[in-house]
Amino acid sequence: MARVDLNSDLGESFGRYTLGLDEQVIPLVTSVNVACGMHAGDPVVMRRTVKLAAEAGIAVGAHPGYPDLQGFGRRNMALSPDEGYAYVLYQVGALAAFCRAEGVKLAHVKPHGQLYNRAAVDGPFAQAIAQAVADFNPDITLVALAGGELARAGKAAGLHVAQEFFADRNYTDEGTLVSRTQDNATITDEDFAVARVVRVIQEGSIESITGKTIDIAADTICVHGDNAHALEFARDIRRALTEAGIEMRPASER
């Protein structure tokens, strides 16, 4: 039986500002990636999100990003590989403390935003990020863009790598995400997104933004928590996967 993980980026509220539908999305997914206070989130939100996920019995992962609250971690920053290593290790350690307090395992690490995108194409930077995860815990799962440099670096570092596909993002001919600076970066057609998710699991391919067929391996499917259609996407994708006979289980379980 085919199997896949369904994950969402959550815990992105900050102080008095609320972002996302965490309590409603959590019951629909099998893994959550919790913001660690650099691009979004704060210690109180981190604790609350870990607790919600623990109560739901789903896998908890760290979602480290660039130190860029104002830009939500989606702006370019000229961090060196050493700086990238340090920022990732720092954030993973912070979330791990909340996991320990709640009695749950930190199951995986998934970089956020431009940290994620850069690591997908920049070999030395990807190696630094993968090494930070391996140095924290070599048994942890690294979530990375399918076919990208971070996926390769994670495997080279001896990590279990879960290759990720984005349900609500368009892809280039090269298999990377269409930049958010472009109007067509995000998919809003729910039926199209759901059908594409089932296709990528069953066939291992999708169509790029130009209509070219590209091969993609998908161990885990992401639905962005800050997407206006996140709740509908998560519900419909879960229903479609069940109807297609595809098992849903955390990618960190192996």
Rosetta blueprint (number, residue, H / E / L):
1 M L
2 A L
3 R E
4 V E
5 D E
6 L E
7 N E
8 S E
9 D E
10 L E
11 G L
12 E L
13 S L
14 F E
15 G L
16 R L
17 Y E
18 T L
19 L L
20 G L
21 L L
22 D H
23 E H
24 Q H
25 V H
26 I H
27 P H
28 L H
29 V L
30 T L
31 S E
32 V E
33 N E
34 V E
35 A E
36 C L
37 G L
38 M L
39 H L
40 A L
41 G L
42 D L
43 P H
44 V H
45 V H
46 M H
47 R H
48 R H
49 T H
50 V H
51 K H
52 L H
53 A H
54 A H
55 E H
56 A H
57 G L
58 I L
59 A E
60 V E
61 G E
62 A E
63 H E
64 P L
65 G L
66 Y L
67 P L
68 D L
69 L L
70 Q L
71 G L
72 F L
73 G L
74 R L
75 R L
76 N L
77 M L
78 A L
79 L L
80 S L
81 P H
82 D H
83 E H
84 G H
85 Y H
86 A H
87 Y H
88 V H
89 L H
90 Y H
91 Q H
92 V H
93 G H
94 A H
95 L H
96 A H
97 A H
98 F H
99 C H
100 R H
101 A H
102 E H
103 G L
104 V L
105 K L
106 L E
107 A E
108 H E
109 V E
110 K L
111 P L
112 H L
113 G H
114 Q H
115 L H
116 Y H
117 N H
118 R H
119 A H
120 A H
121 V H
122 D L
123 G H
124 P H
125 F H
126 A H
127 Q H
128 A H
129 I H
130 A H
131 Q H
132 A H
133 V H
134 A H
135 D H
136 F H
137 N L
138 P L
139 D L
140 I L
141 T E
142 L E
143 V E
144 A E
145 L E
146 A L
147 G L
148 G L
149 E H
150 L H
151 A H
152 R H
153 A H
154 G H
155 K H
156 A H
157 A L
158 G L
159 L L
160 H E
161 V E
162 A E
163 Q E
164 E E
165 F E
166 F E
167 A L
168 D L
169 R E
170 N L
171 Y E
172 T L
173 D L
174 E L
175 G L
176 T L
177 L E
178 V L
179 S L
180 R L
181 T L
182 Q L
183 D L
184 N L
185 A L
186 T E
187 I L
188 T L
189 D L
190 E H
191 D H
192 F H
193 A H
194 V H
195 A H
196 R H
197 V H
198 V H
199 R H
200 V H
201 I H
202 Q H
203 E H
204 G L
205 S E
206 I E
207 E E
208 S L
209 I L
210 T L
211 G L
212 K L
213 T E
214 I E
215 D E
216 I L
217 A L
218 A L
219 D L
220 T E
221 I E
222 C E
223 V E
224 H E
225 G L
226 D L
227 N L
228 A L
229 H L
230 A H
231 L H
232 E H
233 F H
234 A H
235 R H
236 D H
237 I H
238 R H
239 R H
240 A H
241 L H
242 T H
243 E H
244 A L
245 G L
246 I L
247 E E
248 M E
249 R L
250 P L
251 A L
252 S L
253 E L
254 R L
